Amino acid sequence: MAVLSKIWKTIKPVILNKYLITLLAFIIWVTFFDQHNLIERWQTHKEIRALEKEYQYYEGEIKTDKEKMKLLQHDNKYLEKFAREKYHMKSDDEDVFIIKE
C-alpha cells in the first residue's frame, strides 16, 4: 500500500497538470465534437480518393470513346465491322447466323 501511495504522489502532479488537462480536452474536442473533426476529415479524404480513381477511369473511357468515334467517322471498314458486330447488320446478299452460348 505504501508503494501505491508513493507512485500516486509522483504521478498526481503530472495528471492534474492544467496544461495536460487542457491539451487532452482540446484533442478530444478536435477529434469528435468540432465542426471539422478529424473523423469526418478522414472519411472525406477517403471519399475524395475514391472519386479521383473514378474520375481517372472515366477520363480513360472518354479517351477510348473519342478514338472509336474518330475511327467510325473516317474509316468505312471499321464502321462496317462495328455495324455488323453491334447491330447485326448485313448486306443484301448474305445471311447472318447469331450463335448464343
C-alpha angles and dihedrals in degrees: 000000000000090000092055093049090049091051091046091052090055096044098040097077091050095048095044094046107130093219093053092048090049091049092050091048090050093049092049091047094049093044099049117007109034120103089243097035123173095249093057090044091054092049091047091049090051091050091049091053090051091049091049090053090049090048091053090049092053092045088058091047091051091050094051092044091052090052091050091047091051090051092048092052097047109025116067094188091055090046091053091047091049093049092050095048101040105030101025093235122166143183120261094253099051140070124223121212116195113203116195119198 
